[in-house]
Amino acid sequence: MTTNDVAAAESKARLDENMARVETLSKRLVQALTHRKGTPPALNGPEPELYAKAAQAYWQEWMHNPAKLLEHQVQFWGKTMTHFVEAQQALASGKLAAPEDPGPSDRRFANPLWDTHPYFNFVKQQYLINADAIAQAVEDLDDLDGVEKRRLRYFTQQIVDMFAPTNFLATNPDALMKAVETEGESLVRGLENLVRDLEANNGELVVRLADESAFEIGENIATAKGEVVYRNRMMELIQFSPTTDTVHEIPVVLFPPWINKYYILDLKPQNSLIRWVVDQGYTLFVVSWINPDKGYRDVGLEEYVDEGFLTAMRIAREICGTPHVNAVGYCIAGTTLSLTLSLLKKRGEKSVKSATFFTALTDFSDQGEFTPFLQDDFAQGLEEEINDEGILPSFIMARTFSFLRSNDLIYGPAIRHYMMGETPPAFDLLYWNGDGANLPGRMFRQYLRGLCQRNEFAEGRFEMFGETLDVRDVDVPLMSIAAETDHIAAARDVYRGVQKMGSRSKTFVLGQSGHIAGIVNPPSKNKYGHYLNDDLSQDFDAWRAGASHHEGSWWPLWEAWLKKRAGKKVPARAPGSADYAPICPAPGTYVKIKAASLNH
């Protein structure tokens, strides 16, 4: 037998082995998909009426201003024909040479073949020409309502992104080259990755962003020392161990969002806000929220306020023997902290010395990038899911946020994971991002309808505990930190809510970067700066134009502000007290409850 015969036999054996694996995986794929419950149609796209309105507006534009539309059509035809002729000439020359103009750069098309190979370059350039034409067609619809146009712009962009040639094997040179190099092994591994992800999420396709086997909560992430000193059905309260001999008298109570887990603030020692606050000499309490199951159907914002915020602050005061706390709220927990402060104002209670808000919205009059998801058709789809399940499953919120950055958080990872057969990276931030939490049905309905859609708190008419709450009731000294490129809580919207708050002492900080990196920005990195401007009487654009830029993290600025409101120094406090004996070490038990296991 010749060497070639041996090689051919080995190749045939590998092919047979891969085909057998494909057959097994295909059966598992079908089995996984049978477990998929499905979501209400409204959550997967807009109501047909939106496209009907767009078609009507396009027809009106054609009737009133045909010259403009004809001009755009001619431009599209001209670009397409010129592109086709140039590709034909390149092929006729017999040389696989790069076109003189390979087209605009786009990181999806990083492989050199997109520019040097006539086939791939033709596909890329025609896709970009089509994408521009579609975007221009939407912008030309002058007769469409502003909100509807914003929604149409979003959904058409999703379609454009979905049909990028990189998302298909036949037009993705990276995937094709990998398949050839591995004799199809990469495609088999990709199919296996796909099946595993479907099996892990009850048949729902949730693209895994990180290697989950690389992390264990409490072992290599969320490792700051402390003790759970209190537990109820809503939260575990963690008091972190001191690292200084003395601490400020007034403790800090930090409320993270309950959409994700608290350990975004303690991923690793180098970027842990929790460790940094403790190292500055503060007694720090952090709430770790329960990951609710269907039994939490009727839990509302009232329970989060009463059994979460008010209880955590009361226990911190009792453990530390002080009448006050300094409170911190991140994202939705910042929104709810403001509700709590309004309630305390109505009740005449003054237990909060100061409040700090991290990327927290209180005025939803401009819904920003979430406009497509806050209209009645999508909201009704969410309520249908809540009525059926009792909770909003974590994957729905995760998917909604991901589609705001679909190329980075959906299509790019899917290409690497399913087409290239690669293992997701061991990246702690992406691991945390995938470790979401379910939301109680009643709570989410209150948040969606009362706060986001009807903007009741900013308009002074949000009802809770028999009180009418108003953002203007928030009158404690406050600092609000927004993030420059935040696509979840836009800085201008955060600023507008702060302007309405009633405090005479308000500091607004604009950090660079986004919703996470703008907050998790340790001084040691010296990576992102921040902007300051004491004049909050102007609109956001004027505030931003007059703001001064400061290098480095805003953390030291915040600590200097906090120190003035934290009281004298006292001996450091070990976690717990006679009345609140430690229950278990940090990070506790609630943080380890996975949403996927609850939804089986």
N, C-alpha and C positions, 0 to 999 in steps of 0.2 A: 504494500500500500504506500502510495507516494505521500509526500508532505502535504500536498494540496488536498488529497483525499482525506487525510486526517483532520485538516483544518475544516473542510466541508462537513465532515461528520460531527465535529465538535460544534460547529455553528448550527447544524440541524438539531443537535441535541438541546442546545440552548434555546432555540426557537420553540421546540416542542415543550420544553419546560415552561417557557414564558406563556405559551398558549394555554397550558394546563392551569397556570396561575390566573390567567385572564378569565377562564371559565369559572373557576372557583370564586373569584372576586365579583364576577357578574352576578352570580347567585346571591352573594352577600349584598350586593348593591340593590337588587330587587327586593330582598328581604328588608333592608334598611328603609327603603322608600315606602314599604307598606305600613310602617309605623308613623309616617308623616300625617299629622292631623290636618295640616293646612291652615292658612290664615284667611281672614275675611278679604275678599277681592279688593276692597278699598285700600288695604294696606300695601298692595302690590302695584298700585298705579292710580292715576287720577280718574275721576268719573268721566265717561265719554263726552259729557256736556262741555268739558274744557276744550277738547279738540274740535267740537262742533262750533263753539264760539270763535276759536282761532280760524277755522275755515271761513266762517261768516265775515270775520274782520279782514281776512285776506281778500275775499271777494269784494268787500266794500272798498278796500284799498285799490283793487284792480279797476273798479268802476270810476273812482274819483281821481286817481293818479296813475293811469296805466303806463305813462312814460317812465316813472321811477322803477316800477317792477320790470318793465321790459329792459331797462338799462341793466338791472342786476342779472336778469336772465341771460342777456347777451354776454355780460362779463363772465358768467359761469360757463356758458357754452364756449366762449373764446378760450378760457383757461383750460377747459377740458380738451378741446380739439388740439390746442398747441401742445399740451402735455402728451396726447396720444401720438401726434406726429413725431415729436422728439424721441419718444420711446421706440417708435417704429424705425427711425433712422439709426438709433443706437443698436437695435437688433440686426438691422440690415448690414451694418458695418462689420459684423462678425466679431466685434471686440466688446468684452464686458468692462467697458470703461465707465468711469463716473460721469454723470451729466455735468455740464458746466455749472448749472445751478441745482444742487441736490435737494433744495427746498429748505424750509425753516427747521431749526433744531427743536427736538422734543425728546425728553429723556426716555420716553417709551421706545424710541427708535435709536438707541445707543449703539446697537450692533452696526459695524461699518458697512455690512451688506445692504442696509437700508439706503445708503448713498452710492455704493459702488456697483451694485448689481441691478441691471435694467429692470428685471422683474420686480424685485422688492422695492426699488425706488419708484417704479410706476404705481405700485399698490399704495405705497405711503403717500406719495404726492396727490394721488386722486382722492384718497381718504381725507387729507387735509383740505383739499379744494371743496369737497362735499361738505365737510364740517363747517367751513367758513360760509358756504352758501346757505346752509340751514340756519346758522346763527344770524346771518343778515336778514333772512326771511322773517325770523321772529322779531328782530328789532324794527322791521318796517311796519309792524302792525300797530298803527297809531290809534285805531279805534277800539283797541282792547283795553279793558279795565286794568289799572296798574297792578292790582293783586293777581289777576288772572294772567297778566303778561309775565309777572315774576314766576308764577308757577309753571307756565308754558316754557319759559327760558330754562328752568331747572330740569323739567322732565325731558325736553328735547336734548339737553346736554347729557342726561343719563343715557339716552338712546345712542347718541353720538359716541360716547365713551364705551358703551357696551359693544358696538360694532367696530371698534378699532381692530386693525388687522393683527395686532399683537395677541389678541384674545382667541385666535383660531390657529390650529396646528399647521394648516396648509400655508398660512401666510405669516408664520413666526419663524424666522431663520434660527433663532437661538434654540427653540424647541426641536426643530428639525435636525439641526447639527448634533444636539445632545442625543437624540434618538438614534442617529446613525452611529455616533461614537460608542454608544452603549448597547448596540444591536437590539434596540427596542426596550432594554431594561428600564430606562427612565420613564417610558410610558406606562409600563407595568407598575412601577413604584408610584407613579402619579395616580393611577387608578386605585391602588391600595390606600394612598393618602385620602383620596376622595371618599372611599367607602368608610374608612375610619372616622372621618369627620361627620358623615351622615349618621353612622351608628352612635356616635357620642352625643348627637343633638336630636334624637328621635326623628330622623329623616329630614330635618331641616338643614339646608346647606349653610353652615356658618364657617367661613374660611378661618382655619387656625393660623394665627399670626406668630406664635412663639412655640418653641419646644417645651411643652409642659413638663416633661420628665426632668428638665434641668433645674426646676425650682421646687422648693418645699417651704411653705409658709412657717416661719419660726426657726428655720434651719439656715437658709441662705438669703432670705428676704424677710422683712418684718421681724428683725432680731433685737430691736431696742429693748433693754431690760425694764420690766415693770410687772405689775400685778393687776388682775381683774379684781376690783374692790366692790363691785356691785353688779348684779345681773337681774334683768326682768325680761318680759317677753319681747320688748322692743330693742334692747341694747345691752351690751356689756360695757361697763365703764372701767377704763384702764388708767391707773395712776402710774406714771413712769418713775423709775428709780432716780434719785438725784445723783449728779456727778460733781456737785460743788458742796463745800462745807456749810454755806449759808444760801438761803433762797429769799426771793421777794415774798413778802407776806401774802399778797393777794394772788391766788392761783389763776392759771389760764385753763379754760375749758374749751376744747376744740371739737367742733362738730363737722365731720367730713360728709360728703354727699352719700346717700344710701343707694344710689344707682350703681356705684362701684364700691370697692373695699377701701378701708382707711389707709392701708399700707402704701398707697401712692406717696404718702408723706414719710415713709420709712422703707424705701426699696433697698437701699444699701447704706452703710455708714457715711460714705462720702457725700451723698446728696439728701440725707435725712433731715427734714425740717424738725421732726420730733426730737432727734438727738441734739440738734443745734439749739432749740429752745431750752432744753434741759441744761445744756452746757452753759447757757447764759445766766443760769441761776434762777430758774422759774420752776415752780411746782406745776406740772403739766398733767391734765386729765384729757383723754381722748375717748370719744364714743366710738364703739364698734357696733354697727347696726346689725340686727338680725337680717338674714336673707329669707324673706317671707315665702311661705307656701300658700296653698289655696285656703287654708284656715284663716288667713289674714284678710279675706275678702272685704270685710266691713271696717277695717282699720283705716282711719282718715288722718288728715293733718292734725286734728285734735289730739290723737294718740301720740303722734310724733312730738308735738309741743309739750303735752302734759307728762307722758311717760318717758320721753326722751330729753328734751331741752330743759324743762323746769326741774325734772328729777335729777338730772346730771349736775346741774348748777347747785341745787340744794345739797346734794351729797358732798360735792367738792367743798362747799362752805362749811358743812358740818365736820368733815375730816380735818380741814385746815383751821377751823375755829375763827373764821372771818365772816363779816357780813356781806362781803362783795366778791365777785369774780370778774375777770376779764374774759369776754366771750369771743370766739372766732367761729365763723361759718363759711364753708367752702361750697360754691355753686348752689345747688338747690337747698343745701343746709344753710347757706347765707340768706337766701330768700326766706326760709322758715325762721331763722334767727330774727330777721326784721319783723316778722309777724309776732314772734314771742315778745320782742321789745315793745311793740305797740300794745299787746295785751297787758304787759306789766305796767305800762304807763296808764292804761285804763283802770287798772286795779290799785294804782298808787304805790306800787312796789318799786324799790330802788336798789335791787340786789346786784345789778350789773354796772360795774364801774366804767367800762369802755367796751366797744364792739369793733371787731375787725372783720371785714368782708373780703373774701377771695373770689373774684370773678362771679359776683352774685347779682342777679337781676331782680329788680323790684318794680320796674315800669316796663310793661310789655306792649306799649302802644305801637311800637315798630317791631314786628316779629322777625325781621332780618332774614337770615338764611333758612329759618325754620318756617317761613311763610307757607311753603308747599305742604307742610305737615300739620298746620294749625287751622286748616279750613274744614268745613263741616263734613265733607265726604271722608276725609282721612280720620277725623275725630270720631265719626260714627263707626268707622271700621275698628278703631281702638276700643270703643265702648262695646262693640259686639264681641270682641275678643275677651274683654274684661267680664262681661256678663256670662260668657261661656265658661271661662277658666277661674274667675275670681281674682286673678292677678294678671298683670301684664308681664308675660315671660321676658326674661332678660334679653333674649336674642332679638326681639323686635326693636327695643331701644338701641341695642348695639348695631343692628343693621341700619337703622335710621341715621345714627351718627356717622356710620361708615360711608353711607352714600353721599354725605357732604364732601368726602374726599375719596371718591370711589376708585380712582386710579391708584392711589397709595394704599388704601385699606381693603380693597376688594380684588380688583383685577390684577394688579401687580403681584400680590401674594398668591392668588389663585394660579397664575401662570407658573410661578416658581414651584408651587406645591403640587399642582395636578398635571401640568404639561411637562415640567422639567424633572419631576420626581424628587425634588429636594426636600430635606427636612427643614422646617422653619427654624429661624435663628434662636439661640438661647439669649433672648433679650428681655430683661426684667420688666421694662415698661410695657412691652407688647403682651407679656404674660398677664400683667395686672389688667390691661385693657380688655383681655378676653375673660377675666374673672368677674363677670357682671353679676348683678342681683336682680331678682324679680321685684315688681312694685305692687303693693296692695291696690286692689281695684278702686276702692272708694277714694283713697288718697290721690291716686293718679287722676281720677275724674275731677276732683276738686282743683287740682293743679292745672289740668288741661283747660277746663271750662271756666273756672272762676278767676284764675290768675292769668293764664296765657291768652285765652280768647276774650274774656270780658274785662280784663285788666282792673278787677275790682279793688285790689289793694291800693294801687296808685291813684285810683279815683275815690278812695275813702269809703268803700262800701263792702268790704269783705267781712262776712259774719263768722264769728267763732266764739264759743262759750258765752253766748248771749251778748257779746260785745260787737260793735262795728269798728273794725280795725282800719287804720289809715297809715300810709307810709310816713306822713307828716308827724306821727306820734313818736317816731324814732328820734329821741332827743339826747341820747348819751354821746359823749365824745367818740368819734368814729374815724377809722381809716378804711378806705376802700381801695383794693388793688384790682385793676383790670389789666388785660393783656392785649397788646397791640394787634396781633393777628388771630385773636380768639374767634373761632367760627361757631362756638356754642353760645357764649355770652359776649356779644359784641361790645367793645369798649364804649362806644358812644351811647349804647343802651344802658350799660351799667352807670355811666356818668349821669344820664338823665334821671335815673332813680335816686342817686345820691343828692342831686340838686334839690329834690323834693323833700328829703328828710329834714326833720325839724331841729337837728342839733346845731348849736352855735359853734361847735368845734368840729370841723370836717376837713379831712385830708384825703385827696384823691391822688393815687399813684398809677401811672401807666407804665407797666412793665413791657419790655420787649418780648417777642415770641408769642406763644399761644396759650391755650387753656391749661395745659399741664406745665410745659417748660417755663411759662411766664411766672408760675408760682413756685415750682420746684427749681429754684435758681440759687444754689448755695454760693456764698461769697468766695469760697476757695476756687471755684471754676473761673471766676472773672469772665463770664461768657456774655451775659445779656445785661444791658443797662436799663435805665428807667427814666421817666419824664415827670417833672413836678411843675405845678403852677398853683399858687395860692388863691387865684381869682376864680371862684366857681360860679360867678354870676353870668359868665358868657356861655354861648352854646359850645358844643364839643369841638367843632372845627376851630373856633377862636381860641378856646383853651389850649388845644394842641399846638396851634401856631405860636402861642406865647409861652409855651412850656420850655423849661431848660432841661437839657439832657445831662444825665449823670452816669458815669461809667460804673459798671458792677451791679451786684445784687441790691435789691431794695430791703433785704432782710435787716441789715444794720440800722437803716433808717427807721424801720418798724420797731425794732427793739429799743432804740433811743426814745421813741414816742411812747412805747408801752411802759418803759421803766418809770416814767413820770406818773404813771397811774397804778403802779404795782406795790406801793407801800414800802415800809422799811425792811431791812434784812432781818431774817430770823434763822435759827438753826434748821438745817436741811431736814425734810420730813421723809421718813421711810413710808412706803405705800401702805395705806390702810390705817385703821384706828381701832380702838376698843370696840366700837359699835359696828365697824366695817372691816372685819378680818379678811385678808386676801383669800380669794376663792381658788385662783389658779394663776400660773405665770402668763405674762403677755406672750403672744398676741391673743390669747384666749381661744374660745371654741367657735364663736359665731363667725369669725372671719374665715373659717375653714369650710363652711357650708357652701357647696357648689350649687349653682342654679340648675344645672343640667340634671343633677340627681333628684332635685325636688320636682322636676317636671316629668319624670318618668311615670 
